[in-house]
């Protein structure tokens, strides 16, 4: 073997090893990327399922409130008191409708 081939053998062998290592690294990264993509796809499917379930729950929740009638209005007593005498109606406002009212027809807020 001539000296020129002996001097070129080491760099060529290094280049072959480096290229082979790069190919192996690329293959392994591709495998990991595919696993990550599959995992992301599963997570996305799970998210879509959860969003659909949440939407269904919201529709049921809204449907329940559409079927429930509104609560009856509070006693008409505060309205009568305020209509009969606006000056004596302050007790109702201060006590949330349970206070004494001195207007005619009121019995201390008990209708």
Short mmCIF file of the C-alpha atoms (twelve columns), coordinates in Angstrom:
data_MODEL
# 
_entry.id   MODEL 
# 
loop_
_atom_site.group_PDB 
_atom_site.id 
_atom_site.type_symbol 
_atom_site.label_atom_id 
_atom_site.label_alt_id 
_atom_site.label_comp_id 
_atom_site.label_asym_id 
_atom_site.label_seq_id 
_atom_site.Cartn_x 
_atom_site.Cartn_y 
_atom_site.Cartn_z 
_atom_site.pdbx_PDB_model_num 
ATOM 1   C CA . UNK A 1   0.000    0.000  0.000  1 
ATOM 2   C CA . UNK A 2   1.376    3.359  -0.922 1 
ATOM 3   C CA . UNK A 3   1.834    6.137  1.553  1 
ATOM 4   C CA . UNK A 4   -0.865   8.294  -0.095 1 
ATOM 5   C CA . UNK A 5   -3.548   5.662  0.527  1 
ATOM 6   C CA . UNK A 6   -2.421   5.208  4.104  1 
ATOM 7   C CA . UNK A 7   -2.720   8.946  4.752  1 
ATOM 8   C CA . UNK A 8   -6.196   9.128  3.175  1 
ATOM 9   C CA . UNK A 9   -7.538   6.038  4.961  1 
ATOM 10  C CA . UNK A 10  -7.959   7.696  8.395  1 
ATOM 11  C CA . UNK A 11  -9.906   10.779 7.163  1 
ATOM 12  C CA . UNK A 12  -12.087  8.625  4.906  1 
ATOM 13  C CA . UNK A 13  -12.859  6.230  7.756  1 
ATOM 14  C CA . UNK A 14  -13.744  9.207  9.995  1 
ATOM 15  C CA . UNK A 15  -16.044  10.626 7.318  1 
ATOM 16  C CA . UNK A 16  -17.797  7.262  6.926  1 
ATOM 17  C CA . UNK A 17  -18.307  6.987  10.706 1 
ATOM 18  C CA . UNK A 18  -19.601  10.554 10.953 1 
ATOM 19  C CA . UNK A 19  -22.039  10.082 8.059  1 
ATOM 20  C CA . UNK A 20  -23.259  6.768  9.502  1 
ATOM 21  C CA . UNK A 21  -23.753  8.360  12.934 1 
ATOM 22  C CA . UNK A 22  -25.705  11.208 11.329 1 
ATOM 23  C CA . UNK A 23  -27.968  8.770  9.500  1 
ATOM 24  C CA . UNK A 24  -28.619  6.770  12.673 1 
ATOM 25  C CA . UNK A 25  -29.336  9.978  14.584 1 
ATOM 26  C CA . UNK A 26  -31.758  11.151 11.883 1 
ATOM 27  C CA . UNK A 27  -33.601  7.830  11.945 1 
ATOM 28  C CA . UNK A 28  -33.926  7.856  15.744 1 
ATOM 29  C CA . UNK A 29  -35.165  11.466 15.737 1 
ATOM 30  C CA . UNK A 30  -37.751  10.547 13.096 1 
ATOM 31  C CA . UNK A 31  -38.998  7.667  15.262 1 
ATOM 32  C CA . UNK A 32  -39.270  9.960  18.294 1 
ATOM 33  C CA . UNK A 33  -41.091  12.600 16.251 1 
ATOM 34  C CA . UNK A 34  -43.648  10.042 15.084 1 
ATOM 35  C CA . UNK A 35  -44.232  8.922  18.676 1 
ATOM 36  C CA . UNK A 36  -44.686  12.548 19.754 1 
ATOM 37  C CA . UNK A 37  -47.100  13.179 16.899 1 
ATOM 38  C CA . UNK A 38  -49.154  10.111 17.839 1 
ATOM 39  C CA . UNK A 39  -49.242  11.272 21.454 1 
ATOM 40  C CA . UNK A 40  -50.346  14.749 20.383 1 
ATOM 41  C CA . UNK A 41  -53.065  13.234 18.203 1 
ATOM 42  C CA . UNK A 42  -54.396  11.244 21.165 1 
ATOM 43  C CA . UNK A 43  -54.344  14.369 23.333 1 
ATOM 44  C CA . UNK A 44  -56.185  16.321 20.655 1 
ATOM 45  C CA . UNK A 45  -58.842  13.618 20.373 1 
ATOM 46  C CA . UNK A 46  -59.237  13.617 24.152 1 
ATOM 47  C CA . UNK A 47  -59.563  17.401 24.156 1 
ATOM 48  C CA . UNK A 48  -62.239  17.268 21.451 1 
ATOM 49  C CA . UNK A 49  -64.153  14.625 23.408 1 
ATOM 50  C CA . UNK A 50  -63.992  16.701 26.591 1 
ATOM 51  C CA . UNK A 51  -65.098  19.836 24.725 1 
ATOM 52  C CA . UNK A 52  -68.057  17.982 23.219 1 
ATOM 53  C CA . UNK A 53  -69.061  16.651 26.646 1 
ATOM 54  C CA . UNK A 54  -68.778  20.122 28.146 1 
ATOM 55  C CA . UNK A 55  -70.927  21.534 25.343 1 
ATOM 56  C CA . UNK A 56  -73.578  18.883 25.967 1 
ATOM 57  C CA . UNK A 57  -73.555  19.665 29.695 1 
ATOM 58  C CA . UNK A 58  -73.959  23.364 28.931 1 
ATOM 59  C CA . UNK A 59  -76.919  22.648 26.661 1 
ATOM 60  C CA . UNK A 60  -78.560  20.483 29.333 1 
ATOM 61  C CA . UNK A 61  -77.900  23.153 31.939 1 
ATOM 62  C CA . UNK A 62  -79.415  25.845 29.733 1 
ATOM 63  C CA . UNK A 63  -82.365  23.577 28.912 1 
ATOM 64  C CA . UNK A 64  -83.122  23.089 32.591 1 
ATOM 65  C CA . UNK A 65  -83.297  26.816 33.141 1 
ATOM 66  C CA . UNK A 66  -85.545  27.231 30.119 1 
ATOM 67  C CA . UNK A 67  -88.062  24.791 31.603 1 
ATOM 68  C CA . UNK A 68  -88.034  26.185 35.150 1 
ATOM 69  C CA . UNK A 69  -90.562  28.998 35.551 1 
ATOM 70  C CA . UNK A 70  -89.323  32.221 37.112 1 
ATOM 71  C CA . UNK A 71  -89.936  32.520 40.855 1 
ATOM 72  C CA . UNK A 72  -93.087  34.343 41.872 1 
ATOM 73  C CA . UNK A 73  -92.735  38.024 42.518 1 
ATOM 74  C CA . UNK A 74  -92.292  39.143 46.072 1 
ATOM 75  C CA . UNK A 75  -95.198  40.424 48.028 1 
ATOM 76  C CA . UNK A 76  -96.979  43.381 46.543 1 
ATOM 77  C CA . UNK A 77  -97.012  44.968 49.994 1 
ATOM 78  C CA . UNK A 78  -93.996  47.222 49.423 1 
ATOM 79  C CA . UNK A 79  -95.578  48.459 46.203 1 
ATOM 80  C CA . UNK A 80  -98.851  49.256 47.985 1 
ATOM 81  C CA . UNK A 81  -97.037  51.062 50.743 1 
ATOM 82  C CA . UNK A 82  -94.981  53.101 48.313 1 
ATOM 83  C CA . UNK A 83  -98.030  53.970 46.258 1 
ATOM 84  C CA . UNK A 84  -100.042 55.040 49.268 1 
ATOM 85  C CA . UNK A 85  -97.380  57.173 50.853 1 
ATOM 86  C CA . UNK A 86  -93.955  57.732 49.367 1 
ATOM 87  C CA . UNK A 87  -92.714  59.344 52.557 1 
ATOM 88  C CA . UNK A 88  -93.327  56.216 54.654 1 
ATOM 89  C CA . UNK A 89  -91.677  53.776 52.247 1 
ATOM 90  C CA . UNK A 90  -88.103  54.260 53.451 1 
ATOM 91  C CA . UNK A 91  -88.306  51.326 55.857 1 
ATOM 92  C CA . UNK A 92  -88.790  48.887 53.012 1 
ATOM 93  C CA . UNK A 93  -85.714  50.067 51.171 1 
ATOM 94  C CA . UNK A 94  -83.492  50.028 54.252 1 
ATOM 95  C CA . UNK A 95  -84.525  46.585 55.479 1 
ATOM 96  C CA . UNK A 96  -84.927  44.761 52.165 1 
ATOM 97  C CA . UNK A 97  -88.709  44.485 52.319 1 
ATOM 98  C CA . UNK A 98  -88.991  43.243 55.903 1 
ATOM 99  C CA . UNK A 99  -89.054  46.509 57.749 1 
ATOM 100 C CA . UNK A 100 -92.003  48.270 59.299 1 
ATOM 101 C CA . UNK A 101 -94.171  50.376 57.059 1 
ATOM 102 C CA . UNK A 102 -96.450  52.968 58.616 1 
ATOM 103 C CA . UNK A 103 -98.648  53.465 55.543 1 
ATOM 104 C CA . UNK A 104 -102.246 52.340 55.689 1 
ATOM 105 C CA . UNK A 105 -102.911 48.623 55.157 1 
ATOM 106 C CA . UNK A 106 -99.425  47.494 56.209 1 
ATOM 107 C CA . UNK A 107 -98.896  45.418 59.332 1 
ATOM 108 C CA . UNK A 108 -95.230  45.891 60.048 1 
ATOM 109 C CA . UNK A 109 -94.046  44.281 56.825 1 
ATOM 110 C CA . UNK A 110 -96.095  41.101 57.102 1 
ATOM 111 C CA . UNK A 111 -98.554  41.721 54.268 1 
# 
